[in-house]
């Protein structure tokens, strides 16, 4: 029996050593800066922010294309017609005639939108061909070598002009929002990183407490035999040892959960064992409310958002006013020719001129259009009221955030000092208990104070970095280097 147990042990020992070696191979330290860099390139949130930027970029490119000349070809190739149609004779009677024709038509045009008037100017050239099929059928060509056409709304809203004011603001808002979203990815990374760090520290604390509790229980057994401590103290120390074992198990489960959460967010392999490194120092920075607010109003997407919504509200009013009446002008000047032969269709050209003015003015609409103007104006006032409230809330949030950050530096110093003192007190309490100078209640109090102080220290460090990057996301400003947060958007979009 003993030989079998020995053989099994010899077989399992290499496997256990191999598993430990594999775990060590996949374990790696990760700093806060490294976690942030991974999140900005590999996280799902970063991919979402990038795709939103790409959408805004191509919408802006589409708007810019509307201001550039466009070359278009339109045609019917071919138009075959073999059918009966009604025909009115000279005496007023009707009869049915049979059509049997083949037609071709094509037009090449250069179109340019005129943003300052809202019209459209086109330089075009067209050719039409028709042939009667069957016996005795003939063919005919008609050419318009060149024509200049103008389409111009007179009183309607100029959509191009308004888009020229709104779309650059919308794209600027999207660019600022992308940088803010990148900083928000950093804030999420900080949260997950410190949650893992707290879980790691909690496990280390639990393991240390378990070791100390086991050691103290062994000493207590010897002291009890010598009558130096009571049975109640001995049982309390035994409970402490059991609780220490339970705390280790719970801390291991919590560490695995936080490890999975950070790995998933960073997009790293599930085989990687991340060992978060406690940041050694924090920047010594004092924030000023006025400076932070000015940077936020200047660079944050919120400022662009306010401007865009104001313009869109004005645009809705202008659209409602433009719909009160409608006058459209169409003018075309050029030359045309026709002949049975293709080459001759471009000779002996004649003038080809068209001028057309379309008018739509409501005589009686029961105030419907003017009502829409008033609705648009009322909506604009609602929007402006909301914007004023949002502006005040934004300023207040900036004020509170600056105050929290400036207070956080002091809170962090206090927590760091308290952590060191609590650790020293606990070590002293353990030594004092060993010589029987304090009770188990005093020892437990020292241990709890040590654990709470350590957790408090890490939590205050987390809040410092979280507030710091929250200020960066609102101002789009790097306060460590005193420079603006920028990005090569064209390179990012096309990359």
C-alpha positions, -999 to +999 in steps of 0.1 A: +000+000+000+028+024+010+046+016-023+015+025-043+011+058-025+048+065-031+045+057-069+014+080-072+032+108-054+062+104-077+039+106-107+020+137-095+049+157-084+063+165-119+028+175-130+024+199-101+058+214-107+049+217-144+016+235-136+034+259-113+060+266-140+032+273-166+015+297-142+048+315-137+054+317-174+020+335-180+023+357-149+035+392-156+036+425-137+015+453-152+017+489-143-012+514-145+004+531-175+007+497-194-029+489-186-041+522-199-020+518-231-035+483-237-071+496-231-067+524-256-057+500-284-075+467-276-106+474-255-141+472-270-149+507-257-119+521-276-132+504-308-166+519-303-152+553-299-131+549-331-161+537-351-181+567-339-153+590-350-152+573-384-189+578-389-186+615-380-156+618-403-174+603-434-205+624-427-183+655-427-165+643-459-200+639-475-209+674-466-176+687-480-183+668-512-216+687-516-197+719-520-175+705-548-183+702-585-199+669-595-196+651-629-227+631-638-238+610-667-275+602-671-289+582-700-315+558-713-298+529-731-320+519-748-357+528-749-375+503-769-412+510-775-436+487-794-471+497-783-504+514-793-511+550-782-540+573-787-537+599-815-561+629-823-569+634-859-573+667-877-611+664-875-610+660-837-616+623-837-592+598-820-576+567-833-549+543-821-515+543-838-488+518-834-454+528-822-423+508-830-393+528-821-359+525-805-345+555-786-312+563-770-304+594-749-275+605-728-264+636-709-230+645-694-231+674-669-209+692-645-230+703-615-220+728-589-240+737-558-239+774-549-238+775-511-243+813-507-275+813-527-287+777-523-289+772-561-273+748-585-254+756-617-249+729-644-229+728-676-243+700-697-241+684-731-267+659-744-275+637-774-308+620-783-314+594-810-346+579-822-352+553-849-385+540-863-383+502-867-398+483-895-399+489-933-394+525-943-384+537-908-361+566-905-337+579-878-332+612-862-304+628-840-308+658-817-278+674-800-274+700-773-236+705-775-236+729-746-261+744-722-258+763-690-286+757-665-294+775-632-319+762-606-325+787-578-350+788-550-357+825-542-374+825-508-368+790-495-343+780-468-308+777-480-299+742-468-263+743-480-256+776-462-270+762-429-251+729-434-219+749-439-224+765-405-236+733-387-215+705-401-180+718-391-193+723-356-207+688-355-174+673-367-154+694-341-178+680-315-172+645-327-134+649-325-135+663-290-159+635-280-134+610-293-106+623-272-130+625-242-141+589-249-104+578-249-100+594-215-131+577-203-116+544-214-086+553-192-110+560-163-126+525-167-091+510-168-082+527-136-114+514-119-107+478-130-070+480-123-075+492-087-103+467-081-078+440-090-051+457-069-074+459-039-083+422-044-046+413-046-039+433-014-069+417+003-056+382-005-021+391+007-035+405+039-057+375+044-028+351+039-006+371+063-034+372+088-039+335+085-002+328+090-002+350+121-034+335+134-020+300+130+012+309+147-006+327+176-029+297+181+001+274+184+017+297+209-016+300+228-019+262+231+015+261+248+005+290+270-028+274+279-009+243+291+011+265+313-020+283+325-009+317+312-041+324+292-077+315+297-097+289+278-118+318+263-088+335+248-076+301+234-110+295+217-110+330+204-076+325+187-088+292+173-118+311+158-094+336+144-074+308+127-105+294+112-117+328+100-083+335+085-086+303+064-121+313+053-109+348+044-081+334+022-106+313+002-130+342-002-102+366-013-089+341-039-124+339-055-126+377-055-092+380-070-100+356-098-132+376-106-114+409-107-086+393-128-111+381-154-128+415-155-096+434-162-084+408-187-117+409-206-116+447-207-080+449-219-085+421-245-057+399-232-055+362-231-073+343-203-040+325-197-023+357-186-020+362-149-019+400-143+000+412-113-009+449-108+019+471-095+010+498-070+018+532-085+048+545-067+040+582-068+014+608-080+019+641-097+021+671-075-006+693-091-029+720-078-060+727-099-075+762-103-112+763-110-111+792-135-084+777-155-100+743-156-134+758-165-119+779-194-101+748-208-134+728-206-155+755-223-128+759-249-121+723-258-148+700-244-173+685-268-200+700-246-192+735-258-195+723-294-227+705-286-242+737-272-232+756-304-246+729-327-279+727-309-283+765-310-277+764-348-300+735-354-328+754-335-322+785-356-322+763-387-356+748-378-370+784-375-355+794-409-370+763-425-405+770-411-402+806-424-390+794-458-421+772-462-444+803-459-440+808-497-420+792-525-406+807-557-382+786-578-363+800-608-350+777-637-331+792-666-312+774-694-293+788-723-274+769-750-276+756-785-293+726-802-293+709-835-309+680-853-304+659-884-307+625-898-270+621-896-249+621-864-222+645-877-247+670-891-266+671-859-238+693-845-240+718-875-263+747-881-270+750-844-300+771-831-306+789-798-320+768-770-333+789-742-357+781-713-367+804-685-393+791-660-405+806-627-425+784-604-446+801-577-463+786-547-479+811-523-507+799-500-538+821-502-557+805-474-541+778-452-559+787-419-526+798-403-510+764-406-476+776-419-474+806-395-483+782-367-453+760-377-431+791-375-443+798-340-439+762-330-403+763-342-396+795-323-411+780-291-390+749-296-359+771-299-367+789-267-371+755-250-337+744-263-320+776-252-335+772-217-322+737-215-288+748-227-286+775-200-295+749-173-270+724-187-243+751-188-249+759-151-248+722-142-216+718-162-199+747-144-210+733-110-197+698-119-163+713-128-162+733-095-170+702-074-145+680-093-117+705-089-125+708-052-125+669-049-092+666-067-075+692-046-088+676-014-078+642-026-041+649-026-044+656+011-066+626+018-040+604+000-012+617+022-032+611+053-042+575+042-005+567+033+007+578+067-022+560+085-013+528+066+023+529+078+012+536+114-014+508+114+011+483+101+037+493+127+010+491+155-001+456+144+035+443+144+040+458+179+007+443+191+017+408+179+050+411+198+032+424+229+007+396+227+034+370+225+047+382+259+012+383+273+008+421+278-024+425+257-056+405+252-069+389+220-094+417+217-066+443+214-048+421+189-079+418+168-085+455+169-049+462+157-053+437+129-086+452+117-072+487+118-042+475+098-064+459+071-087+489+069-058+514+067-043+494+038-076+493+019-081+530+026-047+538+012-053+520-021-088+535-024-076+570-019-049+564-045-076+552-069-098+583-064-068+605-070-061+590-104-098+588-113-104+625-106-072+634-124-082+616-156-118+628-153-105+664-154-084+654-184-115+641-202-135+673-195-107+697-204-088+677-231-057+690-214-026+672-201-020+689-167+013+670-162+029+683-194+007+714-196-002+707-232-035+700-250-046+664-258-044+660-295-048+633-321-040+629-358-076+623-368-070+617-405-044+591-397-066+575-370-096+572-394-076+558-423-055+535-402 
